[in-house]
Amino acid sequence: MSFALEGVGLVHPGGNRALSALTLGAEKGERVAIIGPSGAGKTSLLRLLATSIRPSEGRLQVLGENPWQLERHRLRRMRSRIGMVHQAPPIPPRQRAITAVLAGRLGAWPWWKAMASLLYPVDIAGARSELARLDLADRLFERCDRLSGGQLQRVGVARVLYQKAELILADEPVSAMDPTLADHALAELAREALSRGITLAASLHAVDLALRHFPRIVGIKSGEIAFDLPPARVTDALLVDLYAGETAVPPTQDNRSLELAPSMTHSRRAAICSVPRA
């Protein structure tokens, strides 16, 4: 089991409840897309799995262990086995792309190798290879503050690919990319998970990408699981209910619409007109 949550709740400082009695698990090698409206708890769930925050209640296991029962050095070791792709990658602006990618292995390298890599890249070929998978090989020595938002996100993906993590978590990893690049980046993450038999869990606001790249779709609303189904069983009605109350239609990567039945009400058409099916 890559991760397991049982009755997990999360209350942020200030009293805001993000997750309620959430039970969810994933076996090694599964690919899970997490979808839902803004503020549903998707990012909070991923941060729990990344051991960035501690649950307020319930039981949590990641990579076979309860992270909050580990000694500090064992917790650091666990975190080095988890790869996190952020919507806004936490990369120093003046850092070069190659250094940002190689940072993926800092938690696994001995201290002297990590320090040496900060002074001079210790694996130029390895960094170039991962950037090439994202069509960024020509930006190897480019400063990150000279990259676009989409390019920076691809550097973040390349860093996790280079890390060779046992669990990959991705929080809106392609939100700044155009449709073609977004599709390609998710395909590379999926290929990595398949080739190494590891688990990939990603939150996505573009429903079409979730349906296309993931064999398991988890819908979350108001901090609770609304459904946990394969793509073929995620119906239009489920999506309407999931996104009901959104002030804006869920964004998509290609702006294609569903073919809606003539009998569908105007309100229902408005709710799902931009939730395309692959």
C-alpha positions as CSV (number, residue, x, y, z in Angstrom):
1,M,0.0,0.0,0.0
2,S,1.5,3.4,-1.1
3,F,-0.8,5.4,1.2
4,A,-3.9,4.8,3.3
5,L,-6.1,7.3,5.2
6,E,-8.7,6.1,7.6
7,G,-11.2,8.6,9.0
8,V,-8.7,11.5,8.5
9,G,-9.8,15.0,9.3
10,L,-7.8,18.2,8.9
11,V,-8.6,21.5,10.7
12,H,-6.3,24.4,9.7
13,P,-5.1,27.0,12.3
14,G,-8.0,29.4,12.8
15,G,-10.6,26.6,12.8
16,N,-11.2,26.1,9.1
17,R,-12.0,22.4,8.4
18,A,-10.4,21.2,5.2
19,L,-11.1,17.5,5.3
20,S,-13.7,15.4,7.2
21,A,-13.5,11.7,8.0
22,L,-11.8,10.9,4.8
23,T,-10.9,7.3,4.0
24,L,-8.8,6.6,0.9
25,G,-6.0,4.3,-0.1
26,A,-3.9,3.5,-3.1
27,E,-1.9,0.3,-3.9
28,K,1.6,0.5,-5.3
29,G,1.5,1.3,-9.0
30,E,-2.0,3.0,-9.1
31,R,-2.6,6.3,-10.9
32,V,-5.2,8.4,-9.2
33,A,-6.6,11.8,-10.3
34,I,-8.2,14.0,-7.6
35,I,-10.8,16.4,-9.0
36,G,-13.3,18.8,-7.4
37,P,-14.2,22.5,-7.1
38,S,-11.9,25.1,-5.7
39,G,-11.5,24.8,-1.9
40,A,-12.7,21.2,-1.9
41,G,-9.5,20.0,0.0
42,K,-7.5,18.6,-2.9
43,T,-4.3,20.5,-2.0
44,S,-4.7,19.7,1.7
45,L,-5.0,16.0,0.9
46,L,-1.8,16.0,-1.1
47,R,0.0,18.0,1.6
48,L,-1.0,15.3,4.1
49,L,0.4,12.6,1.8
50,A,3.6,14.5,1.4
51,T,3.9,14.7,5.2
52,S,4.0,18.5,5.0
53,I,1.2,18.8,7.5
54,R,-0.2,16.5,10.2
55,P,-3.8,15.3,10.3
56,S,-6.1,16.6,13.1
57,E,-7.7,13.2,13.5
58,G,-7.8,9.7,12.0
59,R,-5.0,7.4,10.9
60,L,-2.5,8.0,8.0
61,Q,0.1,5.7,6.5
62,V,2.5,6.6,3.7
63,L,4.8,4.0,2.1
64,G,3.8,1.5,4.8
65,E,4.5,3.7,7.9
66,N,2.9,6.3,10.0
67,P,5.1,9.4,9.4
68,W,4.2,11.0,12.7
69,Q,5.5,8.1,14.7
70,L,8.9,8.1,13.1
71,E,12.0,9.6,14.5
72,R,13.2,12.8,12.8
73,H,15.9,11.2,10.7
74,R,13.5,8.4,9.5
75,L,10.9,11.0,8.6
76,R,13.5,12.9,6.5
77,R,14.3,9.6,4.8
78,M,10.7,9.0,4.1
79,R,10.2,12.5,2.6
80,S,13.2,11.8,0.3
81,R,11.1,8.9,-1.2
82,I,8.2,11.2,-2.0
83,G,8.2,13.4,-5.0
84,M,6.0,16.5,-5.0
85,V,5.2,18.6,-8.1
86,H,3.9,22.0,-7.1
87,Q,1.6,24.3,-9.1
88,A,4.1,27.0,-8.4
89,P,7.5,25.2,-8.0
90,P,9.5,26.5,-5.0
91,I,12.6,27.2,-7.1
92,P,14.9,30.1,-6.3
93,P,14.6,32.7,-9.2
94,R,18.3,32.9,-9.9
95,Q,18.9,29.1,-9.8
96,R,19.6,27.5,-13.2
97,A,17.3,24.8,-14.6
98,I,20.0,22.1,-14.3
99,T,20.5,22.8,-10.6
100,A,16.7,22.8,-9.9
101,V,16.4,19.4,-11.6
102,L,19.4,17.9,-9.7
103,A,17.9,19.1,-6.4
104,G,15.5,16.2,-6.8
105,R,18.2,13.9,-5.4
106,L,19.5,16.1,-2.6
107,G,17.6,14.1,0.0
108,A,19.2,10.8,-1.2
109,W,22.8,12.0,-1.8
110,P,25.4,12.2,0.9
111,W,26.0,15.7,2.2
112,W,29.3,16.2,0.4
113,K,27.7,15.3,-3.0
114,A,24.8,17.6,-2.4
115,M,27.1,20.5,-1.5
116,A,29.3,19.7,-4.5
117,S,26.3,19.7,-6.9
118,L,25.4,23.2,-5.7
119,L,28.8,24.4,-6.7
120,Y,29.0,22.5,-10.0
121,P,26.4,20.2,-11.5
122,V,27.4,16.6,-10.8
123,D,25.1,14.9,-13.4
124,I,24.7,17.1,-16.4
125,A,23.7,14.2,-18.6
126,G,21.0,13.1,-16.2
127,A,19.5,16.5,-15.9
128,R,19.5,17.0,-19.6
129,S,17.8,13.7,-20.2
130,E,14.9,14.5,-17.9
131,L,14.5,18.0,-19.3
132,A,14.5,16.5,-22.8
133,R,11.5,14.4,-21.9
134,L,9.7,17.7,-21.3
135,D,11.1,19.4,-24.5
136,L,13.4,21.7,-22.3
137,A,16.8,20.3,-23.1
138,D,17.8,23.6,-24.7
139,R,17.1,25.4,-21.4
140,L,19.5,23.3,-19.3
141,F,21.6,26.3,-18.1
142,E,18.8,28.9,-18.3
143,R,18.1,30.9,-15.1
144,C,14.7,30.0,-13.7
145,D,13.6,33.6,-13.5
146,R,13.9,33.8,-17.3
147,L,11.5,30.9,-17.8
148,S,7.7,31.2,-18.4
149,G,5.3,29.8,-15.9
150,G,4.7,26.7,-18.0
151,Q,8.4,26.2,-18.5
152,L,8.9,26.5,-14.8
153,Q,6.3,23.9,-14.1
154,R,8.0,21.5,-16.6
155,V,11.3,22.0,-14.7
156,G,9.4,21.0,-11.6
157,V,8.1,17.9,-13.3
158,A,11.7,17.1,-14.6
159,R,13.0,17.4,-11.0
160,V,10.5,14.8,-9.7
161,L,11.3,12.5,-12.7
162,Y,15.0,12.8,-11.8
163,Q,14.3,12.1,-8.1
164,K,13.1,8.6,-8.9
165,A,10.6,8.8,-6.0
166,E,8.5,5.9,-4.8
167,L,5.4,8.0,-4.6
168,I,4.7,11.0,-6.9
169,L,2.2,13.7,-5.8
170,A,1.3,16.5,-8.2
171,D,-0.8,19.5,-7.3
172,E,-2.2,21.2,-10.4
173,P,1.1,20.4,-12.2
174,V,0.1,21.7,-15.7
175,S,-2.1,24.7,-14.9
176,A,0.2,27.1,-16.7
177,M,0.9,25.0,-19.8
178,D,-0.8,25.1,-23.1
179,P,-3.0,22.0,-24.0
180,T,-0.4,20.1,-26.0
181,L,2.4,20.6,-23.4
182,A,0.0,19.8,-20.5
183,D,-1.1,16.5,-22.2
184,H,2.6,15.6,-22.8
185,A,3.7,16.4,-19.3
186,L,1.0,14.3,-17.7
187,A,1.8,11.5,-20.2
188,E,5.5,11.6,-19.0
189,L,4.4,11.4,-15.4
190,A,2.1,8.5,-16.2
191,R,4.8,6.7,-18.2
192,E,7.2,7.1,-15.2
193,A,4.7,5.6,-12.9
194,L,4.0,2.7,-15.2
195,S,7.6,1.9,-16.0
196,R,8.7,1.8,-12.4
197,G,5.5,0.5,-10.8
198,I,5.1,3.5,-8.5
199,T,2.0,5.4,-7.4
200,L,1.0,8.7,-8.9
201,A,-1.7,10.9,-7.4
202,A,-2.5,14.3,-9.0
203,S,-5.0,17.0,-8.4
204,L,-6.3,18.5,-11.6
205,H,-8.9,21.1,-12.3
206,A,-9.0,20.2,-16.0
207,V,-11.4,17.2,-15.9
208,D,-10.6,16.1,-19.5
209,L,-7.0,15.5,-18.6
210,A,-7.9,13.5,-15.5
211,L,-10.2,11.3,-17.5
212,R,-7.6,10.8,-20.3
213,H,-4.6,9.9,-18.2
214,F,-5.8,8.3,-15.0
215,P,-7.6,4.9,-14.5
216,R,-9.0,6.0,-11.2
217,I,-10.9,9.3,-10.5
218,V,-11.6,10.5,-7.0
219,G,-14.0,13.4,-6.7
220,I,-13.7,15.6,-3.6
221,K,-16.2,18.2,-2.4
222,S,-16.3,20.1,0.9
223,G,-13.5,17.9,2.3
224,E,-15.3,14.6,1.7
225,I,-15.1,12.0,-1.0
226,A,-18.0,12.3,-3.5
227,F,-17.0,9.4,-5.6
228,D,-14.1,7.0,-6.4
229,L,-14.6,5.5,-9.8
230,P,-12.9,4.5,-13.1
231,P,-13.3,7.1,-15.9
232,A,-16.0,5.2,-17.7
233,R,-18.3,5.4,-14.7
234,V,-17.8,9.1,-14.1
235,T,-21.1,10.3,-15.5
236,D,-22.1,13.8,-16.5
237,A,-24.6,13.9,-13.6
238,L,-21.7,13.1,-11.1
239,L,-19.7,16.0,-12.5
240,V,-22.6,18.4,-12.4
241,D,-23.2,17.5,-8.7
242,L,-19.4,17.8,-8.0
243,Y,-19.1,21.3,-9.4
244,A,-22.5,22.6,-8.4
245,G,-22.1,25.9,-6.7
246,E,-18.9,26.9,-8.6
247,T,-19.1,30.5,-9.6
248,A,-17.1,29.7,-12.7
249,V,-17.2,26.7,-15.0
250,P,-14.3,24.3,-14.4
251,P,-11.5,25.2,-16.8
252,T,-10.4,22.7,-19.4
253,Q,-7.3,22.4,-21.6
254,D,-9.0,22.3,-25.0
255,N,-12.3,24.1,-24.5
256,R,-14.3,21.3,-26.2
257,S,-17.9,20.8,-25.0
258,L,-19.9,17.8,-24.2
259,E,-22.8,16.8,-26.5
260,L,-25.7,17.6,-24.3
261,A,-29.1,15.9,-24.6
262,P,-31.9,18.2,-26.0
263,S,-33.9,17.6,-22.8
264,M,-31.2,18.9,-20.5
265,T,-32.2,22.0,-18.6
266,H,-30.5,25.3,-19.2
267,S,-29.0,25.3,-15.7
268,R,-27.5,21.8,-16.1
269,R,-26.1,22.8,-19.6
270,A,-24.4,25.8,-18.0
271,A,-23.0,23.7,-15.2
272,I,-21.2,21.2,-17.4
273,C,-20.8,22.8,-20.8
274,S,-17.0,23.0,-20.4
275,V,-16.4,19.7,-18.7
276,P,-15.2,17.7,-21.8
277,R,-14.9,13.9,-22.0
278,A,-11.9,12.4,-23.8
